[in-house]
């Protein structure tokens, strides 16, 4: 696993415009709601490990973990490395270091959509919108 300073976190955030980068805050809901780094999603540490397919739907993409300082994010990142994720990062000093450097925090629960979801939704075509029980009324012999 790798540790990112504030500039490294900003670089990862900028990469999200071009590729999938997962930003995950592993603190408690109360801590996250009180103030978190913009763009980070909330998954408490244990749940982030148990629900890794929800946290990182696209495998082999960078995953950046943060907590208040370092411990919980490092433990979660270590589990991800053991599960075979290669591109795993931890915010050095966590959310406290981010705020201390003068960077903004967001409050409340937020849900950042995965990169590329808007484009994927535009490609969906609805072919049939009736239940199968009514299909026989409208089908040709």
N, C-alpha and C positions, 0 to 999 in steps of 0.2 A: 504494500500500500504506500501511497505517497501523501505528503503533507503539503497543503497549499497555503501560501500567505494571502493577504487581501488582494494583491494584484493577480495572483493565480486564480482566485475565486472569480474575479471580474473577467478574466480571460475565458474561464469555463462558461460563465453566464453569456458572454458574447458569442461563444460557439453554438449556443442553442438556436441561433437564427439560421444556422446552416446544417445542423445535425442534432441527433437526439443526445442530450446530456441530462442525466437524472440528478436533481438536487433534493436531498432528503434531510429533514430535521428530525432527529430521533429523541427529542425531549418530550416531556409530558404535554398533554393538550393545553393545560393552563399556562405553561411556560411558552409554548408556541403562540398561543392566542395573545399573550401579553406583548410579544414582539419577536419577529423572526426576519431573517434575511429575505428580501424580496425574491420571489421565484421559487423558493424552497417549499416542498410539500411536506406535510406532517405524517410521519409514521413512527410511533414510539419504537425504540430499539428492538425489543423482543418481537413485536409484530412485524417490523421490517425484515427480520430474519425469517419468521414463519411464513410471511406472505411475499417472498422475494419475486415471484412471478408477477405480482401486482405492482411492486415497486419498480422493477426493471423489466418491462414487457419485451423490450428489444434487447437481446443479450449482446454482450461485447461492446456496449456503449459505456462511456465514462459515467461513473456514479460518484457523486460528491456528498459526503455525510458531514453533518454538523450537530453540535449539542451546545451546552452553555460554555464549556471550555474545550475539553478534549476527550475525556474518559469514555463516555457512552458512544460517541461517534467512532472512536478507535476500536472499541469492542465490536460494534456492528460491522465496521469495515473489515475487521479480522475474520469474522464469520463469512462475509461475502467472498473474501479471498479463498477461504477453505472450501467454499461451495463452487469454486472455479471461475469466479468473476475476476478478470485480469486488470481492468482499468478502474481501480478503486482509489478514492482520495478522501482525505479528512481535512476540514478547515482548521488550520493551526490556530489555537486559541478560541475557536468556536464563535458563537454569536457575540460573546462579550468582546472579543478582539475586533470583530466587524464594527460594532457600535463604538468602541473606543477609538477607532480610526476615523470616526466622523461619518461613517456610511449610514444611510437611513435604514430603519426597521419598519416593517409593516405589522399591523395588529389584526387580530381576528384569524379565523380559519379561511384559507384560500385554497383553490384547486387550480393548478396550472395544467392546461391541456397538453397532452403529449405532442412533441414536434411532428408536424405533418398530418395531424388529425383533420384539419380543415380541408386540405387538399384531398384526403382520402374520402371524406364525406361527400365531396362534390362528384366523385366517381361512382357513387352508389346509384343503382337504377332499381326502382321499384317495379317489379314485373306483375305481381298479382296482389291485390289488396282485399280479397274476399276470403272468408273462411272456406275450407275445403268442402263443407257440407252444402254450400250453395253452388259449388262449381258445376255440378251436373246440369243445373238449370240453364247455364249459359254456354256450355260446350257444344261443339258440333258433333253430329253422329259419325 
